[in-house]
Amino acid sequence: MSQAPTDTLDLSRCADEPIRTPGSIQPHGFLLTLGSALQVLQASANLADWIGVAARDAVGLPLAAVVGDAAVERIAAEIAATELIARPSYIGTVTAANGAHFDVLAHAWDGVTILEFEGVSRRRAADFRNLYPLVGDFLVKVNHAATIPELSELAARRVREVSGYGRVLVYQFDADGHGRVLAESKEDGYDSYLGQHFPASDVPAQARALYTLSPIRVIQDANYTPAPLLPELNPVTGARNDLSFAALRSVSPVHLQYMRNMGTLASMSVSLVVKGKLWGLISCHNAAPCPVPVDKRTACEQLGQILALCIESREDASELQFRLEVRRIMVEMLGRLTKGADFLENMSTVFPELLRFARAGGVAVVVDDRVLTYGDTPDETQIRALADWLSLHGGHSDIYHTDHLKEAYPPGADLVRNASGLLALPISRIHQHYLLWFRPEVVQTIEWAGNPHGKQASPSDPAQLTPRLSFQAWRETIHGRSLPWHVAEIELTVEFRSALLGIALERAEQMAELAEELGRANKELEAFSYSVSHDLRAPLRHIVGFSDLLLEPGGAEDPERRQRFLKNIKESARLAGKLVDDLLSFSQMGRAALRPTMVDMNELVTACIDKLGMEMHGRNVDWHIEPLPSVRADPSFLHLALLNLLSNAVKFTGGRDPAVITITSEEDEDHIVFHVADNGAGFNMEYVHKLFGVFQRLHRMEDFQGTGIGLANVRRIVERHNGRVWATSKQGEGATFSFSIPKHSSH
């Protein structure tokens, strides 16, 4: 790749540049690719500058004919003794036939052996003896550093001492890819970037991915002229060489111009990889060209690895402490919630703990027509409107959270002061019962190293973009956001929901004795008892059985066997939990009050399909949806009924490719009828009378998993709206489920 002048660089294409296959190297060394017999397949064009042999003449020759017999003897011995991997290994320092000395790195990648020769003035091998006391001293000192910024500052100082660079930064990437400088060590005369942010565009996603694989990169002189590989294509692959791991790999001309704009002519980046992900970088800058020999690079790489391990340890300890505190608050609340009979009254007694549990400014409970609030919250009208919005946008069974509410919910612009952040916990499967936490706006002022939003025009072509020229501090004020929700808060909120549903199920069983429709309740109770004795006991027996196998002598010694047992235990527990959830939903169905309103069926169908995304993962599902009319109904009930029908259609078309699911409607003077048709397994019409009964199945559990409650819920929901539900099918060719909703509701 030839060096591009400033006025022809196109920043808009930076993210698409072939950074792994640049076709060239940096010229402070030369590169050869070898075949299995140490025959030269390719050579960098600057070969003659280093050893006096033209690159084109070297191709096809034995390695000894290019670098000399003595050098090859040493290289061949090291390659034979070393199992080459993708990462370059230092295999020694050699003297070529012309008397020049080189540190040699070797790695196997892209079908060839890649040798990199970096020119050095010494004849002897690189001295790694100073590496061990350096690492040992660093390990002693990091034990006294309590925080990640303190660790980072210690690492920055030590890397600058080793590398000789004028400025060393340690910065961390956030979730959006922006970098924040945590620590800095610099000589006088260098600008300070401590505490500043660098936009994600400075390190594009493909560069971050490469940093994750290759832990260190050095640019010795940003004004270099790249040396192309000859021939251009790898003879083994027929494509440009993948130089992802090559120490001499040439870099993007855009990045080189970026460095020059920053006043940096030499740089080194050391990756900080935590739990397999790029956490941040140690970024080193120098105002003049600066070589870093292999022993010093290795020392810096080791320091980076130690820093990454220390960061992981500190983050894990902090995470554990945070989770323990949140769980302690949750256990305390649950203990108090089980004492009284009135759910709302119980919730009001733990409002202070609820605020501490989610680090919120306000909390609200929405149950039917009642809204209870505590702390700094929106008013009741605003909370009801928010609950209505949640009910139509997947807020029934999933935790909803955001730190930027107005972005997803336009009326949230009026709630910015006390509800920029929202954590919504549905506490009912069938109605708008929510526990809502609100976080206030936190106005942030971020200091960027240059304007992250500015676009730098090329001097010769104003329509073309070039690397930004300014790195002067630029402040941006962020409005409308709260503190982000911690992943532990979200996960423990899911646990809290399960516990609340367990409490609600216990209350529902107590209230069942007082039901007005005693005959119907007794009938359903029989079916419930059968399900508990049969359906629920089956997964519990699996859990006990596989647990006993694990506890047997030798049961946990075989890792593969242990994983299989644990997988079976987990799946059985999931099935048991699903049955309990469905039982709770069915038990609540007959008691919750309807709150009818006009429901846009097109929007409701879209919301249901979005929620089914995980069930359809990897499936080829062809949806045919006609324009649907609006109906007057309870949106929460109708959402659950339609979700059950669509979920069944997805499940019973599991063997079809493509699965075809069609949603249509028709209407007469009094009713609107909706049809959900599929091309799935279908059923025998002789048993259609059993289809909508509680805990009834027309297929084997081994073929299609389910609890037998979903269609019973559909029937009850439709009948409560004074409609009816029916189905037709031809076994093996699909089924059509239909339900009607009156145009004029009597509710």
ZAKOL-343451 format. One line per field, with one value per residue (C-alpha): residue number from 1; residue in one letter; x, y, z. Coordinates in steps of 0.02 Angstrom, whole numbers. Each point is the difference from the previous one (the first is absolute). Example, Ala and Ser with C-alpha at 12.3 -4.5 7.8 and 13.67 -1.06 7.14 Angstrom:
residues 2
num <- 1  2;
residu <- A  S;
c1 <- 615  69;
c2 <- -225  172;
c3 <- 390  -33;
This chain:
residues 747
num <- 1  2  3  4  5  6  7  8  9  10  11  12  13  14  15  16  17  18  19  20  21  22  23  24  25  26  27  28  29  30  31  32  33  34  35  36  37  38  39  40  41  42  43  44  45  46  47  48  49  50  51  52  53  54  55  56  57  58  59  60  61  62  63  64  65  66  67  68  69  70  71  72  73  74  75  76  77  78  79  80  81  82  83  84  85  86  87  88  89  90  91  92  93  94  95  96  97  98  99  100  101  102  103  104  105  106  107  108  109  110  111  112  113  114  115  116  117  118  119  120  121  122  123  124  125  126  127  128  129  130  131  132  133  134  135  136  137  138  139  140  141  142  143  144  145  146  147  148  149  150  151  152  153  154  155  156  157  158  159  160  161  162  163  164  165  166  167  168  169  170  171  172  173  174  175  176  177  178  179  180  181  182  183  184  185  186  187  188  189  190  191  192  193  194  195  196  197  198  199  200  201  202  203  204  205  206  207  208  209  210  211  212  213  214  215  216  217  218  219  220  221  222  223  224  225  226  227  228  229  230  231  232  233  234  235  236  237  238  239  240  241  242  243  244  245  246  247  248  249  250  251  252  253  254  255  256  257  258  259  260  261  262  263  264  265  266  267  268  269  270  271  272  273  274  275  276  277  278  279  280  281  282  283  284  285  286  287  288  289  290  291  292  293  294  295  296  297  298  299  300  301  302  303  304  305  306  307  308  309  310  311  312  313  314  315  316  317  318  319  320  321  322  323  324  325  326  327  328  329  330  331  332  333  334  335  336  337  338  339  340  341  342  343  344  345  346  347  348  349  350  351  352  353  354  355  356  357  358  359  360  361  362  363  364  365  366  367  368  369  370  371  372  373  374  375  376  377  378  379  380  381  382  383  384  385  386  387  388  389  390  391  392  393  394  395  396  397  398  399  400  401  402  403  404  405  406  407  408  409  410  411  412  413  414  415  416  417  418  419  420  421  422  423  424  425  426  427  428  429  430  431  432  433  434  435  436  437  438  439  440  441  442  443  444  445  446  447  448  449  450  451  452  453  454  455  456  457  458  459  460  461  462  463  464  465  466  467  468  469  470  471  472  473  474  475  476  477  478  479  480  481  482  483  484  485  486  487  488  489  490  491  492  493  494  495  496  497  498  499  500  501  502  503  504  505  506  507  508  509  510  511  512  513  514  515  516  517  518  519  520  521  522  523  524  525  526  527  528  529  530  531  532  533  534  535  536  537  538  539  540  541  542  543  544  545  546  547  548  549  550  551  552  553  554  555  556  557  558  559  560  561  562  563  564  565  566  567  568  569  570  571  572  573  574  575  576  577  578  579  580  581  582  583  584  585  586  587  588  589  590  591  592  593  594  595  596  597  598  599  600  601  602  603  604  605  606  607  608  609  610  611  612  613  614  615  616  617  618  619  620  621  622  623  624  625  626  627  628  629  630  631  632  633  634  635  636  637  638  639  640  641  642  643  644  645  646  647  648  649  650  651  652  653  654  655  656  657  658  659  660  661  662  663  664  665  666  667  668  669  670  671  672  673  674  675  676  677  678  679  680  681  682  683  684  685  686  687  688  689  690  691  692  693  694  695  696  697  698  699  700  701  702  703  704  705  706  707  708  709  710  711  712  713  714  715  716  717  718  719  720  721  722  723  724  725  726  727  728  729  730  731  732  733  734  735  736  737  738  739  740  741  742  743  744  745  746  747;
residu <- M  S  Q  A  P  T  D  T  L  D  L  S  R  C  A  D  E  P  I  R  T  P  G  S  I  Q  P  H  G  F  L  L  T  L  G  S  A  L  Q  V  L  Q  A  S  A  N  L  A  D  W  I  G  V  A  A  R  D  A  V  G  L  P  L  A  A  V  V  G  D  A  A  V  E  R  I  A  A  E  I  A  A  T  E  L  I  A  R  P  S  Y  I  G  T  V  T  A  A  N  G  A  H  F  D  V  L  A  H  A  W  D  G  V  T  I  L  E  F  E  G  V  S  R  R  R  A  A  D  F  R  N  L  Y  P  L  V  G  D  F  L  V  K  V  N  H  A  A  T  I  P  E  L  S  E  L  A  A  R  R  V  R  E  V  S  G  Y  G  R  V  L  V  Y  Q  F  D  A  D  G  H  G  R  V  L  A  E  S  K  E  D  G  Y  D  S  Y  L  G  Q  H  F  P  A  S  D  V  P  A  Q  A  R  A  L  Y  T  L  S  P  I  R  V  I  Q  D  A  N  Y  T  P  A  P  L  L  P  E  L  N  P  V  T  G  A  R  N  D  L  S  F  A  A  L  R  S  V  S  P  V  H  L  Q  Y  M  R  N  M  G  T  L  A  S  M  S  V  S  L  V  V  K  G  K  L  W  G  L  I  S  C  H  N  A  A  P  C  P  V  P  V  D  K  R  T  A  C  E  Q  L  G  Q  I  L  A  L  C  I  E  S  R  E  D  A  S  E  L  Q  F  R  L  E  V  R  R  I  M  V  E  M  L  G  R  L  T  K  G  A  D  F  L  E  N  M  S  T  V  F  P  E  L  L  R  F  A  R  A  G  G  V  A  V  V  V  D  D  R  V  L  T  Y  G  D  T  P  D  E  T  Q  I  R  A  L  A  D  W  L  S  L  H  G  G  H  S  D  I  Y  H  T  D  H  L  K  E  A  Y  P  P  G  A  D  L  V  R  N  A  S  G  L  L  A  L  P  I  S  R  I  H  Q  H  Y  L  L  W  F  R  P  E  V  V  Q  T  I  E  W  A  G  N  P  H  G  K  Q  A  S  P  S  D  P  A  Q  L  T  P  R  L  S  F  Q  A  W  R  E  T  I  H  G  R  S  L  P  W  H  V  A  E  I  E  L  T  V  E  F  R  S  A  L  L  G  I  A  L  E  R  A  E  Q  M  A  E  L  A  E  E  L  G  R  A  N  K  E  L  E  A  F  S  Y  S  V  S  H  D  L  R  A  P  L  R  H  I  V  G  F  S  D  L  L  L  E  P  G  G  A  E  D  P  E  R  R  Q  R  F  L  K  N  I  K  E  S  A  R  L  A  G  K  L  V  D  D  L  L  S  F  S  Q  M  G  R  A  A  L  R  P  T  M  V  D  M  N  E  L  V  T  A  C  I  D  K  L  G  M  E  M  H  G  R  N  V  D  W  H  I  E  P  L  P  S  V  R  A  D  P  S  F  L  H  L  A  L  L  N  L  L  S  N  A  V  K  F  T  G  G  R  D  P  A  V  I  T  I  T  S  E  E  D  E  D  H  I  V  F  H  V  A  D  N  G  A  G  F  N  M  E  Y  V  H  K  L  F  G  V  F  Q  R  L  H  R  M  E  D  F  Q  G  T  G  I  G  L  A  N  V  R  R  I  V  E  R  H  N  G  R  V  W  A  T  S  K  Q  G  E  G  A  T  F  S  F  S  I  P  K  H  S  S  H;
c1 <- 0  77  0  -146  20  -114  -115  -47  -41  -183  -47  -174  84  115  -109  8  188  90  102  35  55  90  119  150  108  86  178  99  25  -38  -118  10  -131  62  -65  24  179  57  -20  -38  -177  -10  115  -30  56  128  103  143  11  44  100  35  -109  -145  -169  -50  165  -26  -169  20  174  45  6  188  29  -85  62  153  40  44  -163  -103  84  -55  -176  -29  55  -117  -148  28  5  -148  -181  -47  -170  -96  88  178  140  173  118  164  118  93  133  -39  129  33  43  -162  -80  -185  -122  -108  -184  -92  -180  -107  -156  -99  81  180  141  27  174  26  175  21  167  104  177  47  64  -59  -177  -130  22  -157  85  -69  -176  -18  51  -106  -154  34  16  -160  -95  55  -58  -168  -50  2  -104  -182  -89  8  57  142  50  -7  110  130  0  12  154  85  -36  70  158  23  -50  77  -158  -43  -182  -92  -189  -109  -178  -157  -134  -182  -150  -8  185  53  164  27  177  20  186  145  188  88  155  -7  -56  -130  -185  -100  -154  -35  -187  -44  -102  45  -144  -30  44  182  12  -126  -86  110  156  -67  -33  180  68  -93  94  170  56  131  31  146  14  181  -16  -167  86  54  -23  -79  97  -119  12  58  -92  -155  -103  38  43  -87  -167  -4  -47  91  92  -89  127  -110  140  152  101  49  -177  -33  -142  -137  58  -148  72  173  -73  -97  165  84  -148  21  185  49  130  19  -129  -23  -165  -14  -170  -87  -109  -115  -102  30  -59  99  -17  122  174  167  36  177  47  165  29  147  28  40  52  -53  104  -81  58  -78  -159  -13  20  -139  -112  28  -41  -161  -50  31  -100  -145  0  1  -145  -99  33  -53  -156  -51  22  -101  -136  -13  -13  -134  -102  11  -67  -144  -45  1  -127  -106  -5  -47  -146  -64  -3  -117  -108  -55  -76  -158  -146  -18  131  -5  6  152  88  -26  90  161  6  163  83  -66  88  164  -20  3  94  -152  -72  -182  -105  -181  -115  -140  -136  -167  -71  122  167  113  158  148  143  19  -114  -106  -183  -134  -65  175  31  -162  44  171  -79  -115  150  95  -148  7  189  50  -20  -94  132  165  95  8  141  74  108  -70  -190  -47  94  -119  -155  -29  -110  153  65  -116  69  185  24  -50  -20  140  32  -133  5  -170  -43  -164  -77  -144  -4  -172  -26  83  76  171  136  88  164  48  172  23  98  187  72  174  138  121  168  51  173  -69  -178  -68  -142  100  40  166  -10  145  86  -11  -174  -125  -115  134  42  174  66  -44  133  -44  29  -34  -117  -183  -139  -170  -148  -114  -181  -147  95  5  135  1  -77  129  -11  -14  -150  -88  40  -52  -160  -43  28  -107  -140  3  -11  -146  -92  26  -79  -142  -29  -14  -127  -97  -14  -68  -127  -58  -101  -108  -36  -183  -5  28  -47  117  137  -13  11  155  73  -9  95  123  30  30  124  94  4  49  73  90  63  82  132  23  35  128  84  9  57  141  52  15  108  114  15  44  185  81  -155  86  171  -40  -18  -104  -118  -13  -44  -135  -77  5  -79  -143  -25  -4  -126  -114  4  -45  -150  -59  15  -96  -141  -11  -5  -140  -98  14  -58  -151  -47  2  -97  -173  21  92  -112  -9  56  -57  69  26  140  97  12  139  110  -48  48  168  35  -40  112  143  -19  7  170  99  -121  26  189  75  -173  -68  -171  -103  -130  -152  -93  -149  -47  -101  -139  6  -112  -61  76  117  173  89  -122  -3  190  12  -131  80  174  -58  -74  154  117  -96  10  189  19  -107  85  170  20  -42  121  -67  -129  -147  -110  -146  -100  -163  -166  -180  -152  -189  -127  39  172  178  81  187  83  175  44  159  71  56  -39  -187  -111  -136  -170  -77  78  -36  -121  148  108  -45  -13  116  160  -55  127  -31  185  133  105  157  -53  -62  35  -136  -104  -173  -56  28  -158  -104  61  -49  -175  -25  64  -112  -153  26  -14  -165  81  35  150  10  124  7  138  56  129  172  -50  -25  -133  -102  -49  -137  -77  -133  -13  -167  -1  -103  73  -117  140;
c2 <- 0  166  148  116  188  93  72  -169  -97  -47  -19  -65  -160  -22  -134  -102  7  -169  22  -187  -14  164  -83  89  20  138  20  -11  -184  -121  -149  -167  -135  -179  -166  -165  -23  174  62  187  26  189  141  180  126  79  -161  75  148  -120  -143  52  -133  58  -62  -68  -94  -77  -78  -185  -13  -102  110  -30  81  157  26  -114  -175  52  95  -143  -128  98  34  -181  -67  118  -37  -187  22  120  -40  155  74  153  114  49  -82  72  -135  91  129  -44  76  1  -35  187  17  87  -57  -38  -53  -135  -31  -150  -57  -119  77  6  -159  61  29  186  61  181  74  159  88  19  62  -143  -170  -87  -60  112  7  -50  -9  168  -58  -109  125  131  -112  -55  179  49  -146  57  178  -42  -89  170  87  -6  70  -30  181  -24  -164  85  145  -120  -96  161  57  -168  -20  174  -44  -159  65  174  80  179  -33  -157  -7  -136  13  -104  -30  26  -96  117  -18  171  4  89  37  -71  30  91  13  131  105  189  77  -132  44  -83  -105  -61  -14  36  -109  -60  -37  -178  52  22  -189  -78  -164  -103  73  -43  -178  -12  69  -140  -130  83  75  126  114  119  141  55  149  71  74  -169  -57  -175  -145  -110  -190  -79  -87  88  -159  -143  -149  -119  92  100  156  138  -59  11  97  14  -63  71  123  96  8  164  104  110  163  82  -53  64  169  -4  -27  144  114  -48  46  -183  -81  -164  -103  -166  -77  -140  -85  -23  -154  -44  -160  -15  177  157  101  138  44  59  131  69  156  81  164  -72  -171  -127  -184  -125  -161  -168  -21  166  -38  -167  87  124  -142  -92  156  18  -180  22  162  -88  -141  127  96  -162  -41  173  1  -175  49  159  -94  -133  130  94  -157  -54  168  2  -180  39  140  -116  -138  128  63  -174  -46  145  -24  -174  56  95  -50  165  9  189  30  -115  90  169  -60  -34  158  63  -168  0  166  -68  -163  92  158  96  170  -56  -158  -35  -151  -11  -130  14  173  34  90  17  106  36  122  115  -68  62  36  -135  45  -11  -166  -74  57  -79  -165  1  24  -141  -119  23  -8  -164  47  -156  -131  89  122  168  120  157  145  110  -17  144  -85  -149  85  175  61  -39  172  69  -123  38  81  -150  -142  7  -181  -136  -179  -84  -165  -84  -88  -79  -105  62  178  169  -35  80  44  153  77  175  77  188  88  10  141  -51  108  -103  71  -69  5  99  19  -179  61  113  -54  58  43  -33  161  -53  -78  71  -150  -122  -37  -10  -40  137  133  63  -91  151  -34  13  -8  -77  3  -153  25  -119  -151  -82  -108  -164  -155  -124  -174  -74  112  -64  -183  10  91  -153  -107  120  -18  -190  14  123  -115  -142  106  49  -184  -42  141  -61  -175  72  107  -146  -64  157  -5  32  -130  -144  -139  61  32  -178  -70  101  -45  -184  36  106  -143  -120  120  23  -187  -44  146  86  -159  -61  139  -5  -188  37  130  -119  -146  89  85  -173  -57  149  -42  -182  -47  42  89  169  -61  -11  182  -47  -106  137  130  -115  -25  187  40  -121  75  177  -48  -88  152  112  -108  -2  190  20  -108  101  163  -67  -62  172  82  -115  22  191  -1  -13  136  146  144  41  174  12  130  13  -119  16  -183  35  72  -142  -134  86  5  -185  -49  103  -93  -168  45  -124  -144  34  16  -86  -45  46  71  82  118  53  137  90  174  -28  107  72  -75  53  -118  -12  17  -104  -147  8  8  -162  -89  50  -41  -176  -29  65  -95  -161  35  23  -157  -118  56  -51  -134  114  101  124  13  100  93  105  127  63  75  16  83  0  115  -49  -81  13  -170  -31  -155  -69  -136  -104  -141  -102  -169  31  -116  -131  87  -146  75  184  4  -29  134  147  -99  29  -106  -87  -48  -80  -36  -94  103  -72  74  171  64  96  8  -17  166  123  -36  -8  177  53  -70  85  168  -2  -57  139  119  -86  -77  -179  -102  -150  -97  -104  -112  -137  -108  22  150  139  80  160  77  132  114  135  163  94  171  71  -53  -22  38;
c3 <- 0  -50  117  -38  16  120  -132  -74  159  15  183  -45  -64  150  81  -161  -29  -20  159  13  -181  -39  -125  75  156  97  -66  164  -45  -139  -16  -87  -19  -13  -63  90  -66  56  -177  -19  -66  24  52  49  -131  119  11  -101  121  141  -75  -181  -82  -110  57  -171  -13  173  -39  -34  77  155  155  16  -169  63  179  6  64  179  24  -73  112  152  -68  -55  170  93  -114  23  189  8  -38  -99  34  -61  124  -53  101  20  -68  21  -71  -160  -110  -187  -136  -20  186  55  163  21  136  -80  37  -72  -6  -102  -76  -160  -68  10  124  23  48  54  10  103  -18  160  35  120  -51  159  36  81  190  93  170  55  -37  154  137  -90  3  179  61  -91  80  174  -31  -78  160  86  -133  55  -153  -187  -36  126  -83  -169  56  67  -166  -103  96  -16  -187  -33  95  -103  -172  4  -72  48  49  55  24  71  -60  13  -133  48  -69  -151  -42  65  98  167  60  177  24  -80  15  -107  -23  9  -163  -43  6  138  -42  177  31  -181  -119  -175  -120  -60  -178  55  21  -121  43  -117  82  173  -60  -62  164  90  -103  -11  166  -56  -149  -33  -127  2  -117  -59  -154  -67  -180  0  -78  -102  -5  -163  -74  65  24  118  -115  121  17  -161  100  92  155  167  103  156  114  -91  104  -158  -71  -89  70  -72  -83  89  167  -47  -44  164  92  -90  37  183  -3  19  -113  95  94  88  56  127  12  167  -25  146  -9  -186  -42  -38  161  -51  -60  62  -134  -18  -99  -47  -92  -99  -81  135  -23  135  -7  28  181  52  -98  90  168  -42  -60  164  100  -100  35  186  1  -90  130  142  -81  -16  183  61  -108  57  183  -24  -95  135  138  -95  -33  182  58  -126  43  186  -29  -108  132  132  -107  -42  183  36  -155  54  166  -48  -110  -96  -137  -23  186  10  -141  81  157  -98  -107  78  -33  -178  -31  70  -97  -168  53  -62  39  -3  -9  -49  9  -129  39  -90  42  142  -14  152  -9  111  -24  -150  -137  -147  41  -3  -174  -73  87  -68  -176  18  59  -152  -114  86  -22  -190  -16  79  182  58  30  -29  108  -89  38  -76  55  -139  12  -116  -143  2  72  -73  147  108  -50  134  129  -20  171  105  -127  -128  49  19  63  -23  83  -57  150  -95  -159  -53  59  21  169  9  122  -73  55  -58  -7  -18  -136  30  -104  -58  -68  -104  -51  -170  -78  -148  -64  -23  -111  -114  -178  -71  -185  -117  -57  -183  5  127  -28  59  183  76  175  124  24  174  163  110  147  -54  128  -31  120  -3  52  20  67  170  75  -99  78  62  -76  176  38  -156  35  182  -50  -104  155  102  -128  14  189  -12  -120  124  136  -117  -44  184  22  -154  73  162  -92  -108  148  -7  -187  -46  -138  119  -122  -135  127  68  -176  -39  167  -47  -160  100  121  -143  -80  163  32  -177  -100  143  83  -160  -12  189  -10  -137  111  149  -107  -88  164  80  -146  26  185  -31  18  -165  -63  -18  -57  -185  -61  -152  105  132  -133  -70  173  37  -169  37  173  -72  -137  126  115  -148  -45  181  9  -164  68  161  -101  -111  150  78  -162  -12  183  -19  -163  75  132  -76  -57  -185  -54  -181  -118  -188  -49  -163  -52  -126  138  118  -129  -30  187  18  -147  73  165  -92  -73  107  -40  -186  10  -152  -67  -171  45  -138  75  -103  94  -76  63  159  75  176  134  170  127  147  -81  131  -13  -189  -8  100  -106  -166  65  46  -173  -92  115  -37  -187  13  107  -107  -162  69  -134  -146  -107  -31  138  -69  125  -62  102  -75  56  -53  76  -1  79  179  7  -62  -31  -3  -76  35  -127  -17  -105  151  77  19  105  -14  -8  97  157  -35  148  117  -79  113  162  146  -7  -161  -134  -170  -30  96  122  -84  -168  55  174  90  158  -76  74  -143  -101  160  34  -177  23  169  -65  -154  99  127  -147  -49  -153  -49  -60  -117  -107  -159  -64  -116  87  -74  -105  128  109  9  168  -1  130  -4  95  10  -82  142  166  148  126;
